[in-house]
Amino acid sequence: MTFFGWEVNGELVGIMGLEPIRDVTLIRHAYVLPEWQRQGISSKLLGYLKGLVTTPRLLVGTWADAWWAIDFYQKHGFSLLSNKDKLLETYWDIPQRQIETSVVLGVEVR
């Protein structure tokens, strides 16, 4: 996994990680400090990372109740995927309870 950061005046205010696994790339651990949210930092990080992806698909998993994250990714071209259980079992190493309470969104990048 490789992390990328966004700095403002030398302060790290946002991060987003990429993890290529077989035929997909996962977005991992995307965060922006609360006082820096809603300023386009996540969008800029995501746009930059999309340009680095060499696999055909980019996936992100999140909690089903994290409507703000789902909304963010959908605004950036991601769609909720119906085969989320299979995807979570294939590309993530998480417990069954987390699989039950998560969603996966994806976008074609190549």
Buried (B, 14 or more C-beta within 10 A) or exposed (E): EEEBEBEEEEEEBBBBBBBBEEEBBBBBEBEBBEEBBEBEBBEEBBEEBBEEBEBEBBBBBBEEEBEEBBEBBEEBBBEEBEEBEEBBEEBBEEEEEEBEEBBBBBBEBE
